[in-house]
Amino acid sequence: MTHTCPSCTQTRETEQLSSPSRVRAALTVIKDWRVWAVALLTGAAFGVAGPALGIDINPSPAIGGIIGLYIVHRIMRVRACPDCAEILASK
């Protein structure tokens, strides 16, 4: 799969892209709409399913764990352009 950098207009294969620092990757992932969609849907699912099944526990730890694992998965997929360090791929 190829990616075109919006800053330097270089087209590169995914294997040629570098990994950014963990902090920069984390900041990129936190801004991603997919993380917020997973958080909203997970919270809604646990909020509806718990009372409907008669489970009287706090689902916050489970929701946090699921979202945390998803964020780690997304961070590992973030790539940057080796020439200009622009974030390119986080799919």
Backbone as a ProteinNet text record, in pm:
[ID]
protein_1_A
[PRIMARY]
MTHTCPSCTQTRETEQLSSPSRVRAALTVIKDWRVWAVALLTGAAFGVAGPALGIDINPSPAIGGIIGLYIVHRIMRVRACPDCAEILASK
[TERTIARY]
84.6	0	89.5	54.3	134.8	64.3	145.1	94.8	164.5	88.8	144.5	143.4	259.4	272.8	211.3	122.7	63.4	161.9	269	365	471	537.6	648.3	611.3	489.3	433.5	513.6	586.5	656.6	559.9	566.8	485.8	575.9	534.4	616	528.7	594.4	529	517.4	425.2	405.3	531.8	606	727.2	836.7	832.6	934.2	905.9	787.3	752.5	814.5	847.7	909.8	805.6	841.3	753.7	786.4	686	713.1	736	770.7	787.7	654.6	660.3	537.3	445.8	504.9	424	350.5	419.9	356	249.5	277.7	178.9	56.3	78.3	-33.9	-119.2	-55.4	-131.6	-212.5	-156.8	-229.3	-350.1	-331.8	-440.4	-551.2	-515.6	-617.1	-709	-656.6	-737.4	-819.7	-798.2	-864.8	-1010.7	-1100.7	-1243.9	-1279.2	-1200.3	-1232	-1222	-1123.8	-1107.5	-1229.5	-1275.9	-1392.4	-1519.2	-1529.4	-1645.9	-1647.3	-1530.9	-1523.2	-1557.5	-1508.3	-1538.2	-1687.8	-1750.6	-1894.1	-1976.5	-1945.6	-2022.2	-2001.8	-1878.5	-1852.3	-1927.3	-1921.6	-1995.2	-2144.5	-2198.5	-2341.3	-2379.6	-2296.8	-2327.6	-2326.7	-2224.3	-2219.5	-2328.3	-2360.7	-2465	-2603.4	-2629.2	-2759.3	-2763.2	-2655.8	-2655.7	-2651	-2579.4	-2568	-2702.2	-2777	-2907.8	-3007.2	-2999.1	-3091.1	-3067	-2943.3	-2910.5	-2916.8	-2947.2	-2956.7	-2822	-2719.3	-2585.7	-2570.4	-2544.7	-2535.7	-2390.4	-2303.6	-2164.2	-2126.5	-2017.2	-1968	-1888.1	-1931.6	-1860.8	-1739.6	-1706.9	-1597.9	-1464.2	-1421.6	-1293.3	-1292.8	-1401.2	-1407.6	-1404.1	-1477.2	-1478.8	-1339.4	-1274.6	-1139.8	-1039.5	-1052.7	-962.3	-977.8	-1101.1	-1126.6	-1073.5	-1100.3	-1053.3	-900.9	-839.5	-693.8	-628	-682.5	-627.8	-642.9	-754.3	-775.9	-677	-650.9	-555.2	-415.2	-374.5	-243.1	-235.1	-341.2	-346	-329.3	-395.5	-387.2	-248.8	-187.7	-55.2	47.5	36.3	131.3	119.1	8.1	-13.9	19.3	52.7	83.1	220	229.7	354.2	374.9	501.8	537	625.8	623.9	709.7	854.4	947.6	1086.7	1155	1100.9	1164	1121.4	991	943	877.9	866	809.6	659.5	590.9	444.7	378.8	277.6	204.6	122	138.7	70.6	-35.4	-0.8	-90.8	-119.9	-248.6	-289.1	-412.1	-418.7	-537	-525.9
-116.7	0	123.5	222.8	344.3	458.7	549.6	668.9	789.5	896.3	1020.7	1122.9	1180.1	1278.7	1410.9	1471.3	1598.9	1715.5	1702.3	1812	1813.7	1699.5	1696.4	1626	1578.9	1512.8	1390.6	1326.5	1202	1084.9	990.3	869.3	754.9	687.2	579.8	460.1	343.4	221.3	225.2	148.8	146	99.8	6.5	-44.1	61.2	164.7	269.3	379	379.1	482.2	450.4	554.3	534.7	546.2	498.4	509.9	639.1	721.8	842.7	808.9	909.2	884.7	841.5	772.1	723.1	838.3	948.8	1063.6	1122.5	1139.4	1195.9	1101.3	972.1	874.1	875.5	885.7	888.5	1013.3	1128.2	1251.2	1242.6	1176.9	1158.2	1067.5	960	864.3	925.1	1003.9	1064.8	1156.3	1216.6	1305.9	1231	1100.5	1020.6	995.1	1011.4	995	850.9	755	614.4	579.7	639.4	613.8	663.9	781.9	838.5	760.7	709	628	497.1	432.9	308.8	336.1	447.6	482.3	505.1	577.4	604.7	477.2	396.4	273.8	171.6	161.8	69.9	112.8	242.8	294.4	273.9	297.5	278.7	130.7	44.1	-99.4	-150.4	-113.6	-157.3	-90.4	34.1	104.9	47.2	-6.3	-65.4	-213	-285.6	-429.6	-466.4	-390.1	-422.3	-424.9	-315.8	-317.9	-414.4	-430.4	-520.4	-666.3	-700.2	-835.8	-852.8	-745.5	-752.5	-751.8	-705.3	-698.9	-564	-566.5	-443.3	-416.8	-398.1	-365.4	-240.9	-179.3	-61.7	-106.6	-69.4	-115.8	-31.2	71.7	162.3	92.4	-0.4	-67.8	-145.6	-210.7	-286.2	-191.7	-82.5	15.4	74.6	112.1	167.6	69.9	-56.6	-158.4	-177.8	-182.3	-199.7	-80.6	40	159.9	166.4	130.6	131.5	35.5	-84.6	-181	-132.4	-68.6	-15.6	97.5	183.2	293	237.4	137.7	76.2	15.7	-50.4	-107.8	1.6	114.2	224.4	289.8	303.6	365.4	284.5	154.2	69.2	82.4	133.1	143.9	281.4	379.1	514.8	515.3	577.4	589.6	734.9	770.4	906.9	905.7	1015.5	1032.1	1044.8	969.2	978.3	1109.4	1179.8	1304.6	1425	1439.3	1560.6	1530.7	1405.9	1361.6	1389.3	1412	1430.1	1294.5	1293.2	1169.5	1134.3	1012.1	970.7	865.8	757.1	643.4	606.3	598.2	546.3	460.8	390.3	309.2	173.1
0	0	0	-78.1	-85.7	-14.1	36.5	104.1	43.8	18.6	-31.5	80.3	107.2	214.3	168.8	248.3	209.2	217.7	294.9	310.6	201.2	180.9	83.9	-46.6	-60.9	-179.6	-225.6	-136.1	-167.4	-152.3	-243.7	-235.1	-191.7	-84.5	-28.2	4.2	5.8	50.9	203.2	257.7	402.6	474.2	417	479.5	489.6	404	404.3	507	564	660.8	795.8	870.6	1001.4	1112.1	1228.8	1345.1	1418.8	1449.4	1526.4	1673.8	1753	1896	1955.8	2067.8	2132.2	2173	2217.8	2259.5	2139.9	2029.4	1910.1	1854.8	1858.6	1812.7	1903.9	2034.5	2128.5	2108	2087.5	2063.5	1934.4	1833.6	1708	1727.7	1801.3	1822.7	1908.4	2008.9	2095.2	2015.1	1909.6	1825.2	1719.8	1708.1	1605.7	1643.9	1551.2	1577.5	1611.2	1561	1586.4	1734.8	1803	1946.6	2022	1987.2	2055.6	2021.4	1899.1	1862.4	1940.3	1953.5	2031	2177.1	2231.4	2370.6	2391	2300.8	2312	2298.5	2198.4	2176	2287.4	2339.2	2449.2	2574.2	2603.7	2720	2707.4	2587.4	2565.9	2577.6	2521.1	2526.9	2671	2748	2887.2	2969.8	2938.2	3011.9	2989.7	2872.4	2841.6	2879.7	2849	2871	3018.6	3099.3	3241.8	3312.7	3312	3377.6	3312.2	3180.2	3112.2	3153.6	3184.6	3227.2	3379.1	3447.3	3592.4	3662.6	3594.4	3653.1	3720.6	3850.1	3926.7	3967.6	3865.1	3892.3	3813.1	3852.5	3782.6	3659.9	3539	3418.9	3382.1	3459.5	3422.8	3401.7	3487.7	3461.3	3329.8	3298.7	3172.4	3052.8	3061.5	2952.4	2934.2	3044.6	3037	2980.1	3016.3	2963.5	2814.5	2768.2	2624.5	2546.3	2594.4	2525.1	2528.6	2641.1	2651.1	2554.7	2543.6	2448.5	2304.7	2275.2	2140.4	2110.2	2208.2	2188.4	2163.8	2239.2	2217.9	2078.2	2035.2	1900.1	1794.9	1813.4	1716.6	1717.7	1835.6	1845.1	1766.3	1771.3	1699.5	1548.3	1499.8	1355.8	1298.9	1382.3	1335.2	1267.3	1151.7	1076.6	1035.6	1011	973	849.2	775.2	657.9	705.8	648.6	693.5	654.6	553.9	509.8	594.7	617.8	685.3	821.1	860.1	988.2	1001.4	890.5	892.6	917.9	1003.5	1031.7	908.3	859.2	736.9	757.9	822.4	826.4	969.3	999.6	1130.9	1113.2	1000.8	970.6	1032
[MASK]
+++++++++++++++++++++++++++++++++++++++++++++++++++++++++++++++++++++++++++++++++++++++++++

